[in-house]
Amino acid sequence: MIDIEPHYLMGLDYLLQDFLLRGDNRRKIHLIAKYILKQAGTKNYIIFKKLPKELAEKYEGKYYNSGNWRDSGDAYKQIDEIIAPFDVNAVFYPKALEAIKKQL
């Protein structure tokens, strides 16, 4: 999902230092940060990915594999081209980028 990753970074200030110092946790947070930076650096808007070809054919090629965190994937089945909702593009990703910058 494209909208859960920013939440991990937006909450870094609330995590215990002990949690952050564990190697595996740091590695996972680093991977999430790399994903966010890649998305932010390569796209003007975060865009939902289409279903794999075999599933798209079943649904006439129109469907996307995810919706917003509060919506099911079914919420977007009538839309041909969909970008992420406002909160993902205008709030979550910028806040996640601020969190990454703060940790540098």
C-alpha positions in Angstrom: 0.0 0.0 0.0 1.2 3.5 -0.7 -0.4 5.2 2.3 0.8 3.1 5.2 4.6 3.6 4.7 4.5 7.4 5.5 2.8 6.6 8.8 5.8 4.6 10.0 8.1 7.6 9.5 5.6 10.2 10.8 5.6 8.4 14.1 9.3 8.1 14.6 9.3 10.8 17.4 6.9 8.7 19.4 9.0 5.5 19.4 11.2 4.5 22.2 15.0 4.9 21.6 15.4 1.2 22.6 13.1 0.2 19.7 15.0 2.5 17.2 18.4 1.1 18.3 17.6 -2.5 17.5 19.3 -3.4 14.2 16.4 -5.1 12.5 14.0 -2.2 13.3 16.5 0.4 12.0 17.0 -1.7 8.8 13.2 -1.8 8.2 12.8 1.9 8.8 15.7 2.6 6.5 14.0 0.5 3.8 10.7 2.4 4.3 12.6 5.7 4.1 14.2 4.6 0.8 10.9 3.7 -0.6 9.4 7.1 0.3 12.3 9.0 -1.2 12.1 7.0 -4.4 8.4 7.6 -4.7 8.8 11.3 -3.9 11.7 11.7 -6.3 10.2 10.0 -9.4 6.5 11.1 -9.4 4.6 14.3 -9.2 1.7 12.4 -7.6 1.7 9.0 -6.0 -0.3 6.8 -8.4 -2.1 3.5 -7.7 -0.8 0.5 -9.6 -3.1 -1.4 -11.9 -3.9 -5.0 -11.1 -1.6 -7.7 -12.6 -2.6 -8.5 -16.2 -4.5 -11.7 -15.4 -6.7 -10.0 -12.8 -7.1 -6.9 -14.9 -8.5 -8.9 -17.8 -11.0 -10.5 -15.4 -12.2 -7.0 -14.5 -11.9 -5.5 -18.0 -8.5 -3.9 -17.2 -9.9 -1.0 -15.3 -9.2 -1.9 -11.7 -6.5 -0.8 -9.3 -5.2 -2.8 -6.5 -5.7 -0.4 -3.6 -7.6 2.4 -2.2 -7.1 4.8 0.6 -6.5 3.4 4.0 -10.1 3.9 5.0 -11.5 2.5 1.7 -11.4 -0.9 0.2 -10.0 -1.6 -3.2 -13.6 -1.7 -4.4 -14.0 2.0 -3.9 -12.0 2.8 -7.0 -13.4 0.2 -9.5 -15.2 2.8 -11.7 -12.2 5.1 -12.2 -9.9 4.7 -15.2 -6.9 6.7 -14.0 -6.5 7.2 -10.3 -4.0 9.1 -8.2 -3.8 8.7 -4.5 -6.2 10.7 -2.4 -5.4 14.2 -1.2 -4.2 13.0 2.2 -1.5 10.7 0.7 -0.1 13.2 -1.8 -0.5 16.4 0.1 -0.2 15.4 3.8 1.4 11.9 4.4 4.3 12.0 1.9 5.4 15.6 2.8 5.2 14.8 6.5 7.2 11.6 6.0 9.8 13.5 4.0 10.1 16.0 6.9 10.6 13.1 9.3 13.4 11.8 7.1 15.1 15.2 7.0 14.8 15.6 10.7 16.7 12.3 11.2 19.6 13.2 9.0 
